[in-house]
Amino acid sequence: MTLDRLRPYVAGLLTPAIAGSKRLGLTPNFFSVGALVAAFAAGVAFYYGEVAWGVLLVAVNAVFDALDGALARELEIASLRGDFIDHVSDRYADIVIITGIFAGGAASWQVGVFALTGVLMSSYMGTQAQALGVGRYYGGILGRADRLVLLIIAGVLDLVFAAPVYGMPYLGWLLVIFGVLGHYTALQRIVYIWKRL
């Protein structure tokens, strides 16, 4: 049910960007760093209430995050260090974007912590499967690709419909969803891993 299942199809859409990157001599590290910078900038934008900039920067983060791995595979330079950097960058990106949203007033800190723990635990379970020899697992109801798409949608809704819904903007309610579905996804992955150990 997650958008991570569409990775093979998205890879085809990235072909022109990868070809252009090769011609320009860009490296996977360029996109890794760019994705992280975009995420930090998005968090700052959300914190200051600049939702349009936040949405745009989340989109940049998503595209750059897809390009770094795809370019590494195309250049045949994919490595464990690159994979490690990618995962660390993704977790920092999750933290700064979500923190920017709730610290900027879209939701209470309690909701923010609930969302953060759900997102981090679901991501941790995905990589823990690999660490235990089960193989990396992207299953569950809410993956990283889903979160990025939902962030963009909620941000656009906040731009179009400025009025809060039951006291919170769409981005605030999205953090509630991240908390609920993030923890549920972590549970799904725990069950999957446990059955295969």
N, C-alpha and C positions, 0 to 999 in steps of 0.2 A: 504493500500500500504506500510505501514511501517513494519519493521521487528519486532516491538513490538507485532504484531499479532501472531508471531511464538513462543511466550513465552511458551505455553503449550507443544510444541514439544521440545523446548530447555530444559525444565524442565526434560524430560526423559533422555537427554544426560548427565545431571548433576548428575544423580543418583549414579554412581560409586564414583564421587568426594565427594558427600555428605556422602556416607557410609564410605569412608576413613576418612573424617573429623571427623565424630562421633567417630570412633575408636581411633583417635589421640587426642580426647578431644578438638578439635578446636571449637571456638565459632563464632557466626555471627559477633561479634565485631572485631574479628581477621581479617576477610575478609573485613569488612568496613574500618578499619584502613589501611590494606594492599592495598586496592583499591585506597585510597586517597594518600598514599605514592607513589604508582606506577604512579599516575597521575602527582604529583608534579615532580617526577623524569623524566617523559616523557616530561613535559614542559621544564625542564632544558636541557634535551638532544636535543630537537628541537632547543632551543635557541642557543646551541653551535654547531649546524649543524650535530649532531650525529643522523641522521635519522633512521638508523637501530635500535639503542637503543630506540629511540622514538617510533617506530612501535611496538617493542617487549613489551615495557612498557604499551602502549595503550592496547595491547592484554591482558596483565596481569590485567590491570584495568577492562577491560570488563568481564573477567572470574570471578574475585573476586567480582565485583559488582553483578553479577548474583548469585554467591554462598551465599552471606550474607543473602539475603532474602529467598532463597530456604532452607538454613540450619535452619533459624529461624522458618520457617513454619514446617519443618520436626521435629524439637525439640519442636514444639508447644509453642514457647516463643516469637512469633511475637508480637510487641507492638507498640503503637503510638510513643514512644520515639525512637524505632528502625527505624520506618518509617521516622520520622523527621530527624534523623541522616543521613539516606540514602539519602534523598533529599538534605540536606545541603552539604554532601560530593560530590554528583553528580554535584552540581552547582560549587563548588570550582574546581572540576576536569575539568569541561568545561572551566572555566576561565583560569586555569594555562596552560592547553594544547594549547588552541587557542592563548593565549598571548605568550607562548613560540615560536609558529610558526611564528607569525608576528614580534615579537621583535627580533627574530633571523634572520630576513631579507627576509623571504619567501614572504612577502607581505608588503604593506605600512601600517602605523598605521590606516589610514582611512578605508582600507579594513578590518583590524583587528577589529576595533570598530563596523563596519557594521556587521561582522560575530558574534561578541560577543552579540550585542543587539538582533540580530535575534534568536540566540540560547537561550539566557536568557528569552526573551519574550515568545517564544514558550513553553518553560518549565514552565514558570510562569502561562501561561494560562491553562496548563494541571492540575496544582495543584489548581488554582483558581476555577476551575469547582468543585472540591471536597469541597473547602472551602464554596462555595455558595450552597452546598447541591445537586448539579447536579450529583455528582459522579466523581471520577477521570477519566480523558479523555486522552487517548493516541493517538487519531486520528490525521489526518493530514498527509501531504506528507513526513515530515522528523522528525522522532523520535530520541531518544538518541541512540538506538541500531543501527539505520541507520548511524548516525554520526560516531560512533566508527568503524563500518565496512568500511565506506568511508575513514576515516583517515588511516586505515591500507592499503587500496588499493592505495590511493594517495602516501603514504610513499613508498610503494613497487615500484610504477611507477617511483618515483624520484630516487630510488636506481638503477633501471634497465636502465632508460633513463635519464641520468644526465643533459642533455641539457634543459634549460628553454624553455617553450612554450609561445611565444609572450611576453617574458620578465619576466615570473614568473614560478617557479617550480609548479608541480602538487599540492603540499600542499597549495601554494598561491592561485591557482585557486579554490581549494576546499573551502577556506575561502570565496571566492566570492559566491560560491554555498550555503554555510552555511548562508550567509547573505540573499540572495534572497529567498531560500526555508525556512529558519528559520522564516522570517517575513511573508511569505505566510502561513506557518503552524500556526503561531500565529493568523493570520486573520481567517483561517479556524476554529480554536478553539473558537475564539471570536464569530463567527457566530453561531456555535454549542451551546455555552453557552447561548447566547442571546435568541435563539429560545426556550430554555428550562426554562427560568426564568419566 
